[in-house]
Amino acid sequence: MKIVHFIWAFPIGGAETMLVEIMNVQCVENNVVLVVINNLVNKELLMQVDKRVKIIIINRPVGSKNIWYYLKIWFALKIEQADIIHCHNDSLSIFNKYVSGNFVLTIHSVDFNTKHLNRYTKVFAISKIVKENIEKRTDIVPILVYNGVNTTLINSTFRGVNDNFRIIQISRLKHKHKGQNILINAISLLSKNKNIKGVTVDFVGGGSSKDYLQELISQHRIDKYFNFLGERNRGFIYKNLCTYNLLIQPSIFEGFGLTIVEAMSAKVPVLVSNIDGPIEIIQKGKFGSSFKSGDAKDCAKKIIEIIQNYEHYNKAERLEEIRQYAISNFDIQKTAKEYINEYQG
């Protein structure tokens, strides 16, 4: 089977990282091609794509209406003669007017345009909340295929309790979406009560909110608690995630949450905002903790509760159960296989 994965851009992000993992599995038994339209490409992420995957970069400047780039896209899709053109942005349906083939779409969040969804042969949802959102807003019945991560590559070395308490937050630095400001405000509240001795927070990721977040930290005079590590590849995260005591995902909205699954696979306790995607992953509290979305006070309360009762949250048996749940439900092999089955169905 020949599969073209079709996407506007290729920065470091949850959808793009997952796409790399899917292609690397699918290319073992299939002919896989990646077509990226814009010149917004992270070279380090691109290097993680298996050499068996053919990569076509159109290099269109973002926003350009130059017809030359559209001709290049048409030619690339036409010459590949794919059995499946798997789109990862809802607006890519414009190209199926000019190229024959089975166009399918994965919707990665609840923030999508419904206008042209009926142009796709099949529509996939990455979580139950995304599926329900599609059904509520359209007459389409989407197919649920959970996002996945390569759990076999994630270091899960168990760590004991010590005097330092290391928190990690992995996301694009876009606070209106990912809610890093909520975490900063929570740490500020705890610092005033002197309840966070030995606590540090590492932000992993880049984005437009970095200056704002750094200024917010400075305003609260809590610089000593925070480190900005910038963008890190999967290899770094998979190797080092297990060295942290807690992952916090304070998103305002989130269709899924790959970093939550990664932490669960690394045997790291998780604290997430109580929005639908993350809550679905942790089974409403069975496999993690949550706080009220957007509520820094409740976030602070849950952080200190976890710190004070860490022996419970960090029990080897509990973390192994959580890891096995993540492997059973969100491993990339399962995700890639389900897509192949649906392509053929």
Buried (B, 14 or more C-beta within 10 A) or exposed (E): EBBBBBBBBBBBBBBBBBBBBBBBBBBEEBBBBBBBBBBBBBEEBBEBBBEEBBBBBBBBEEEBEEEEBBEBBBEBBEEBEBBBBBBBBBEBBEBBEEBEBBBBBBBBBBEBEBEBBEBBEBBBBBBBBBBBBBEEEBEBEBBEBBBBBBBEBBBBEEBEEEEEBBBBBBBBBBBEBBBBBBBBBBBBBBBEEEBBEEBBBBBBBBBEBBEBBBEBBEEBEBEEBBBBBEBBBBEEBBBBBBEBBBBBBBBBBBBBBBBBBBBBBBBBBBBBBBBBBBBBBBEEEEBBBBBBBBBBEBBBBBBBBBBEEBEEBBEEEBBEEBBEBBBEBBBBBBBBBBBBEBBEE
